[in-house]
Amino acid sequence: MPTYQAPLQDYKFIIEDVLNTYQDYATIPQFSDVNSELMDSILSEAGRFAEQEIQPLNQPGDIEGCRVENGEVFTPKGYKEVSQKYLEGGWTQLSESTQYGGQGLPYLLNGAIGEMNLSACAAFAIYSTRDGSIAAIEKNASQDIKDKYLPKLVEGIWGGPMCMSEPHCGSDLGLLRTKADPQSDGSFSISGTKMFITGGDADLGENSIMLVLARIQDAPQGIKGISLFIVPKFLVNEDGSLGERNNTSVGSIEHKMGLHGSATCVMNYDNAKGFLIGTENKGMSAMFAMFAMVNRSRFLIGQQGTALAAVAYQNAAQYALERVQMRSLTGPKNPDKAADSIIVHPDVRRMLLTQRSFVEGSRALNLYVAKLFDELDHHPDVERKKHCQSLLDLLTPICKGFNTEMGWECVNHGLQVFGGHGYIRENGMEQFVRDARAAAIYEGTTGIQALDLLARKVLANKGETLQIFTGEINQFCQENKDHEMVGKLATELKAATAQWLAITMNVGMAAMKNPNDLGAASVDYLMYSGYVTLAYFWVRMAKAAADKKQSTPFTQAKLQTAQFYFDRILPRTATLEKTIQAGSDSLMEMNEEAFVL
Ligand SMILES: Cc1cc2nc3c(=O)[nH]c(=O)nc-3n(C[C@H](O)[C@H](O)[C@H](O)COP(=O)(O)OP(=O)(O)OC[C@H]3O[C@@H](n4cnc5c(N)ncnc54)[C@H](O)[C@@H]3O)c2cc1C
């Protein structure tokens, strides 16, 4: 049975020593009282909840799965009770606006707590987050709608599933067919079928406030004719009480590879009552509403990569200390035993340190991104807000695409450390592999994140956004190039950053001549960007560790892991540099028919 320990020491180190959070929050009036004591106590209690309440749901929930009876979805045993405790603890309200019953604390807390919950039980944790839906409503809906729906969403007693995908469309939402017919009372009649809807329905809340994408009659074809609606399972009366049952139903739930405790629903809308968010027939503004939601949701999915890799790493590291097989290449390390622990073997260490360097590097990236959301939402300086928006635009697809791909690699390393015992259900490592796989698919596949990064976020503005981030990296490298312990890493990082810009320029030029070169380069470009981004956070962590007054096992491990990252992970960019610039000829030459020869 796998175990989980909340990484509280690492959070404290990243939040305080690496990101200098409290110094920065002092410039934001809303957070001027936020300090180490407050954050530590909240995170420590959240860690306890994740370890003691959520984690025990993980393996039994995977075995039991969800079921539908008489059109109602039932989650595995224990989910409802723990969900109730989670709501009673006020955990869904932490960083939400005080105007709607939230506590107005930093989103950074959600970043850390989100990771812990996902590590403890990913299938359960997905139900408890409504950040994206709340952001979409808060930023785009009329005041009436906000007042009506947000307090209960913030309180957590209503769910907020995102209903975009349909059987024939996922990546290409322009193909969607769900219809919205205007009604005389100002509402819309929604008809159609959505597929793959996470928590489309569940027995955890009193109501389900579905955010549904649909096409209003006579709207333009494609992506420009899409609007966003709220479609509640139970209609909500003017006084906020629940009214009649809307014409929505669960067609079925999917039987899937992992995340068995998370109900993935086919949702049917049969002239269901819906309410427009944003402006009628303004497809693009509805999409902007969606992007407000999508940015936060993509960030959350990116965290799944970190979270599942983290728990897989913890269990693999413990196992590697205990499992004895063969002798060290340099002679017995434990002559009293029949064999040495497998942790003596360089290849086992390669797997463990690959996991560790990804987990801690991406954790620093995630918390940095969560802090950007805080500054975007609350910083008094408009220029600073713009700066944060640019960084978020660039880093969201990296968080989502790179973290989930690396997360998948790392849970596989975790399983491999266990050998055959990793392949057996009882030890829990194969569940992490199955659960982690979906994260590289939903909220836009890695291919879609890569196109978003390269085409929309980088090339569309001629690399301006990228240069904002590389400018920050270069400034850091310049300031630390002579640092006794990390100066060499900073110099290597500076070179990798210069190469990142050069490759971007080359791909941009190639894409102007042949657009397929852009598509051919995109996923490798995403991964390249991720490796350099994590290298930045590794040098920042190494510097913070080196600058600590006292060297401890924790700070030494940070410095050693940083060195490992630069020796054995960052060099992956050398291959990617070649494949990114290899063009598209060898991909596109083969006839379509030849693929099935
Ligand atoms: C467990 C789970 C939960 C989900 N939860 C939700 C949810 O809550 N709400 C919701 O709306 N949806 C949800 N989804 C759906 C998910 O978002 C889609 O599956 C995903 O966006 C991909 O769409 P698709 O499956 O239709 O694949 P397709 O769009 O058919 O893509 C197939 C392949 O083609 C590639 N591809 C497509 N277009 C391009 C392109 N232009 N360039 C390069 N490659 C391309 C893709 O990368 C992919 O590899 C969920 C899916 C799963 C598995």
The ligand as an SDF file (V2000), in Angstrom:
LIG
                    3D

 53 58  0  0  0  0  0  0  0  0999 V2000
  -10.3770   11.3910  -18.2690 C   0  0  0  0  0  0  0  0  0  0  0  0
  -10.8360   12.5090  -19.1560 C   0  0  0  0  0  0  0  0  0  0  0  0
  -11.5040   13.5890  -18.6080 C   0  0  0  0  0  0  0  0  0  0  0  0
  -11.9420   14.6420  -19.4180 C   0  0  0  0  0  0  0  0  0  0  0  0
  -12.6590   15.6800  -18.8610 N   0  0  0  0  0  0  0  0  0  0  0  0
  -13.2070   16.6290  -19.6640 C   0  0  0  0  0  0  0  0  0  0  0  0
  -14.0690   17.6560  -19.1250 C   0  0  0  0  0  0  0  0  0  0  0  0
  -14.2840   17.7270  -17.9170 O   0  0  0  0  0  0  0  0  0  0  0  0
  -14.6330   18.5360  -19.9820 N   0  0  0  0  0  0  0  0  0  0  0  0
  -14.4270   18.4820  -21.3160 C   0  0  0  0  0  0  0  0  0  0  0  0
  -14.9760   19.2980  -22.0290 O   0  0  0  0  0  0  0  0  0  0  0  0
  -13.6100   17.5320  -21.8670 N   0  0  0  0  0  0  0  0  0  0  0  0
  -13.0010   16.6070  -21.0720 C   0  0  0  0  0  0  0  0  0  0  0  0
  -12.1950   15.6310  -21.6000 N   0  0  0  0  0  0  0  0  0  0  0  0
  -11.9890   15.6010  -23.0440 C   0  0  0  0  0  0  0  0  0  0  0  0
  -10.5890   16.0630  -23.4280 C   0  0  0  0  0  0  0  0  0  0  0  0
  -10.4570   17.4340  -23.2010 O   0  0  0  0  0  0  0  0  0  0  0  0
  -10.3500   15.6680  -24.8940 C   0  0  0  0  0  0  0  0  0  0  0  0
  -10.2630   14.2470  -24.9190 O   0  0  0  0  0  0  0  0  0  0  0  0
   -9.1040   16.2920  -25.4520 C   0  0  0  0  0  0  0  0  0  0  0  0
   -9.2540   17.6790  -25.5800 O   0  0  0  0  0  0  0  0  0  0  0  0
   -8.7390   15.7020  -26.8110 C   0  0  0  0  0  0  0  0  0  0  0  0
   -9.8410   15.6840  -27.6670 O   0  0  0  0  0  0  0  0  0  0  0  0
  -10.2480   14.3470  -28.4450 P   0  0  0  0  0  0  0  0  0  0  0  0
  -10.2850   13.2430  -27.4480 O   0  0  0  0  0  0  0  0  0  0  0  0
  -11.4620   14.6150  -29.2170 O   0  0  0  0  0  0  0  0  0  0  0  0
   -9.0260   14.0640  -29.3940 O   0  0  0  0  0  0  0  0  0  0  0  0
   -8.8490   14.7050  -30.8480 P   0  0  0  0  0  0  0  0  0  0  0  0
   -9.1110   16.1540  -30.8030 O   0  0  0  0  0  0  0  0  0  0  0  0
   -9.5940   13.8810  -31.8120 O   0  0  0  0  0  0  0  0  0  0  0  0
   -7.2830   14.4910  -31.0600 O   0  0  0  0  0  0  0  0  0  0  0  0
   -6.7170   13.2220  -31.4580 C   0  0  0  0  0  0  0  0  0  0  0  0
   -5.2140   13.4150  -31.6450 C   0  0  0  0  0  0  0  0  0  0  0  0
   -4.9830   14.3630  -32.6930 O   0  0  0  0  0  0  0  0  0  0  0  0
   -4.1400   15.3890  -32.2340 C   0  0  0  0  0  0  0  0  0  0  0  0
   -4.5070   16.6510  -32.8670 N   0  0  0  0  0  0  0  0  0  0  0  0
   -5.7300   17.1470  -33.1090 C   0  0  0  0  0  0  0  0  0  0  0  0
   -5.6480   18.3240  -33.7170 N   0  0  0  0  0  0  0  0  0  0  0  0
   -4.3450   18.6060  -33.8690 C   0  0  0  0  0  0  0  0  0  0  0  0
   -3.6100   19.6750  -34.4350 C   0  0  0  0  0  0  0  0  0  0  0  0
   -4.1970   20.7510  -34.9590 N   0  0  0  0  0  0  0  0  0  0  0  0
   -2.2580   19.6170  -34.4120 N   0  0  0  0  0  0  0  0  0  0  0  0
   -1.6240   18.5720  -33.8570 C   0  0  0  0  0  0  0  0  0  0  0  0
   -2.2630   17.5280  -33.3210 N   0  0  0  0  0  0  0  0  0  0  0  0
   -3.6100   17.5440  -33.3190 C   0  0  0  0  0  0  0  0  0  0  0  0
   -4.3100   15.4260  -30.7280 C   0  0  0  0  0  0  0  0  0  0  0  0
   -3.1750   15.9780  -30.0860 O   0  0  0  0  0  0  0  0  0  0  0  0
   -4.5050   13.9480  -30.4140 C   0  0  0  0  0  0  0  0  0  0  0  0
   -3.2600   13.3360  -30.2750 O   0  0  0  0  0  0  0  0  0  0  0  0
  -11.7010   14.5980  -20.8000 C   0  0  0  0  0  0  0  0  0  0  0  0
  -10.9850   13.5150  -21.3470 C   0  0  0  0  0  0  0  0  0  0  0  0
  -10.5510   12.4880  -20.5450 C   0  0  0  0  0  0  0  0  0  0  0  0
   -9.7970   11.3430  -21.1500 C   0  0  0  0  0  0  0  0  0  0  0  0
  1  2  1  0
  2  3  1  0
  2 52  2  0
  3  4  2  0
  4  5  1  0
  4 50  1  0
  5  6  2  0
  6  7  1  0
  6 13  1  0
  7  8  2  0
  7  9  1  0
  9 10  1  0
 10 11  2  0
 10 12  1  0
 12 13  2  0
 13 14  1  0
 14 15  1  0
 14 50  1  0
 15 16  1  0
 16 17  1  0
 16 18  1  0
 18 19  1  0
 18 20  1  0
 20 21  1  0
 20 22  1  0
 22 23  1  0
 23 24  1  0
 24 25  2  0
 24 26  1  0
 24 27  1  0
 27 28  1  0
 28 29  2  0
 28 30  1  0
 28 31  1  0
 31 32  1  0
 32 33  1  0
 33 34  1  0
 33 48  1  0
 34 35  1  0
 35 36  1  0
 35 46  1  0
 36 37  1  0
 36 45  1  0
 37 38  2  0
 38 39  1  0
 39 40  1  0
 39 45  2  0
 40 41  1  0
 40 42  2  0
 42 43  1  0
 43 44  2  0
 44 45  1  0
 46 47  1  0
 46 48  1  0
 48 49  1  0
 50 51  2  0
 51 52  1  0
 52 53  1  0
M  END
$$$$
